[in-house]
């Protein structure tokens, strides 16, 4: 029995050109093993029942499935294979056996509204596994999306999301059909294209959870664990770093990016203590706010242009960094986050010499900050000249830098959410400057007539974590120490407590950014080729290929009624083609119930 997805496509259709963006890139990122059945070359046969779940994700695929093939699919689902249909606006064109799976009655023309498009969808049920971590709120698209016209929904169906076009028609349905489970997105798969909304922007949780929920169990994914960390820039040691103690009490191991010339001997003792106990990691951000290490801007306040430092100057600067680090008795993090995101190309050899190979920003080397802002319209985290995997920088990136194959980008961001979503936040008064989307404290500590808005700060911090975990990148809180200094330590603790509450439905693994980066790089270098399950021996066999120097963790999913249980299966370091077998047994925990998880090989 295959633990795999079967994507049914037609390579002769124009819509096939989008299949990589809609399905294949996310499958690669999520570590989901899959096969493709191309209807332009092959017919649907009873072999589809061997798969865990069938994906109908290409626009217009409905008209390519015959009635006989639809019966084959329906029988497979009835006997336990799952199905997820992403092509819901074409639902009326599917043969009746397919529509019967989803328990719906459709009409070819509008019956609830004079049109069959929607500019937004809304979660109305977040008690189901698929939508459990979502707020009951609207998600807006950049452009209207075609939607299906569903006249009636069977009582066996759960409507989880609805079209926000005035019709009240379903947008997302989960149901059972015989022994199998089915999920229907009643909108066009164009929603997963950047032009309309895209992956990495705030809907990926329902994408991958729909597949996990619908699949026959056991099911596996080689995806990122729910890692969470924090990045704090411009650090000089405010409160003598007592704010780190508070972050630690909330499980957080922060990445502390230092203004190294501002660090006193007293602060250095705290740095050493935190470093030795694995409670924080440190990087050299700049000498001071006005003196950069890696790039020479036009002036400390004018970043419209700039230039690389000569190599002899860089050699002197890095020698100074080395001396301070040696004096403090620590090692710098391998994650690089330069002041203003500026670094000359000639800095790269100095970084690699010190093992600093992970880029925490989408750095365009030898490019001034002002040029980046101009090119991206203020979206700081959007790369200028490259589109890293998996989604071109949307939501973050795990990919090698195009200018140097030894530098690996590892970051998570909400700065790249669709413009329409950003506009709504501005209209609601949730943000006043784009920096609020980058730094969760930015506007919240400067509210006119109020001073500090605890609720707003917590909301933005929670959104940073949620989006990273929903995308299966990682949750990354980002702020600057000068903003922490605007708070009392009690207020800092209160904000982090509220963030914990707002993200309480999420499982979390608190760890350092360096560990996350190392994990992401090794995961990127491996691929889960295939997985099978032998029910008689209850044995799972996985075949992987690539190279990992560390233990990776395989998600192993099981069903508990309509809920999902899971555990992590360790995969030891390997190189080349690697085969592993293990028993499908107990020790599962409820998925996404707010577990604080510790992973140990």
Order of alpha helices (4+ residues) and beta strands (2+ residues): beta-alpha-beta-beta-alpha-beta-alpha-beta-beta-beta-beta-beta-beta-beta-alpha-beta-beta-alpha-beta-alpha-beta-beta-beta-alpha-beta-alpha-beta-alpha-beta-beta-alpha-alpha-alpha-beta-alpha-alpha-beta-alpha-beta-beta-beta-beta-beta-beta
